[in-house]
Amino acid sequence: MAMNYPVRQRSFKPPKDLAEYPVGIAFPAGHLVETNASWRSHRPVLDAGKCTNCRICWLLCPDGVIHTSKPGGLEIDYDYCKGCGICAKECRQKAIRMENEAL
C-alpha cells in the first residue's frame, strides 16, 4: 500500500541579487528575555587581525549574538552566547577560537 504524501508547494525562489537577501541579525542580542550564558564552558574569542569580515559567523550563529560594533568590526555579546562553537568551526580564516571559560 502506497503512502499518500501531501503535495509540497514550491513557492520559494532563491534571491538573484545580494540586495534580495534578508538583513539578518544586525543588532546586539539584548532582545532576548534574560541572559543565558551562565552555564557556558567555552567562549568564542575573535581575532580582529585574522578576520576578513566575511560574516559567516554572524550568519550561522544560532543565538544571534554576533553583530557589527563599528564599521568593519564584529562583536560577540557574551551575555547571550551559549558557547556552542559553530562560529569557530565555520570560520574559514580561523579568526575565532574557543577558550575555556574562566571560573
N, C-alpha and C positions, 0 to 999 in steps of 0.2 A: 504494500500500500504506500503510495507516494504522499509526501507531506505537502500541504498547501502553505507555502510561504507567502507573506504579504509582499505586494509589489512595491519596490523601492522607487521613489521619485528622485530623479537626478536633477535637482534644481541648482546645485552648487556649480558655479563656474569659476575656475581659478582666475585670479587677477592677471591682467595683461600688462599692467604698469605698476611700478613701485608705489605710486600715489594711491592706488586702489587697495593696498594692504591696510588693515586696521592699525590704529595708532598704538594700541597696546598699553601696558602699564608704564607710564612715564612720570609717576609721582611717588613720593615716599609711601610706604605701606601703612601709614597711620590710619587708613580707612578700616583696618581690622579692629575688632572689638577690644581685644586685650593682647598683651604680649604673650608669646608662646615659646620663647627661646630658652626658658629656664632648664629644660631637660636636654638641651643640645650637648653633645660630647665633642664635636669638632665644629670649627667655624671656617668659612672661606676668607682668605686674605688675598686682596687684589694687588698685584704688582703693576703700578701705573706705567713703569718703564717698558714692560713687555706688551701691555695692552694696545691693540691696534684699533680699538673702538668699533669692532665688528658687531657688537651687541648680541652675539649668540647666547651669552649667559643671561642677558636681560630677557630675551625671547623665550628661553626654556625654563627659567626659574618658576617652579610651581607655586611659590608663595608670593611672587611679585615684589621681592624685596630689593631688587637691583634697579636703580634709577639713575638718571643723569643729574649730577650735583652741580655741574657747571658746564659750559660749552667744552666738549671734548673729553669729559671725565665721567666716570661711573662711580657709584657709591652703593654700599651694601647696608641695609637697615638691619642691624644685628638684633634689635628688639623683637623682630618678627621672623628672622631666619631660623629654620629648623635644623640646618646643618646637613642637609641630605647629600650634598656633594655633586649634584647634577651640573652645576655651573663649572666646577673644576674639571669634571670628567669631559665635558663638551668643549672646553676652551681649547681651540686649535693652537694658540700661541703659548699655552701653559702659563698664562698670566695669573691664574687663580690656583692657589694651593690650599689644601685643608690642613689646619693646625689643631692640635689638641686644645680644647677649651680650658683656660686657666681656672682652677678650682679655688 
